[in-house]
């Protein structure tokens, strides 16, 4: 699973100023076609589905969970 911009506190641990974090968030929003930041539970949904028995024939896939950012 390849998450895009997800609403987590990870940015607070990168040593960026609050202003720089806000600039990064604006850039992420501008480059995400769905126009919003993803939620952790959306990434978790993809992980749990791929880890379940119904996905037993799925191999070698990278699933973007990024609001369409890889299309841009």
N, C-alpha and C positions, 0 to 999 in steps of 0.2 A: 504494500500500500504506500503510495507516494502522496502524502498530504501537501496541500498548498498552504495558504494563509489561514491559520486556525487560531481561534481566540483562546490562547493559553498565556500564562505568565512567563514563558521562556524569554521573551524580549527583555524582561526586567533583569535578567542575569547575563546580558551580553555587554554590559558596561557602557551602554548608550545613554545619552541624556534623554530626559523626557521629550524634549523637542525633536531630537533625532528619531526616537521611537515613533512619535506622531508622524513624522515625515515618511518613515518606512511604511506605516499603516496606510497613509494616503496613497503611496505608490502601489501597495498591494491592492487596495480597492480599485484604483484606476486600471489595473491590469487583470482584474478578475471579472469576466463577462457577467457572472450572476450578480455582481454589484454588492456583494457582502462578504464578510469574513466567515469562514466555516466554524462549526461547533465541534468540540471534541467528540460528542456522541455520534456525529456523522462519520467520523473516521472509525470510531469503535464499531459502528454498524457494518462497515465494509470488512473490517478485520474479523468480526465474529462470523459473518457469512462465509468468508473464504476459509475460515478454520473449521466450519461445520461439515458434517458428513455429506450434505448435498453438493458440496464443491470438491468431492473426492477425485474428480477427473480434471480439475483445473490445475495446470502446471505452467511454470515459467511465465507468469504474467505480472506486470507492474500495473496496478490499478490506480490511476490518478483520482484523488479525492480533493479537487482543487477549484471547483466552481467554474471550470472551463479555461483555467489559466494556460494550460498547455496548448490550447488552440490559438491563443493570441500571438 
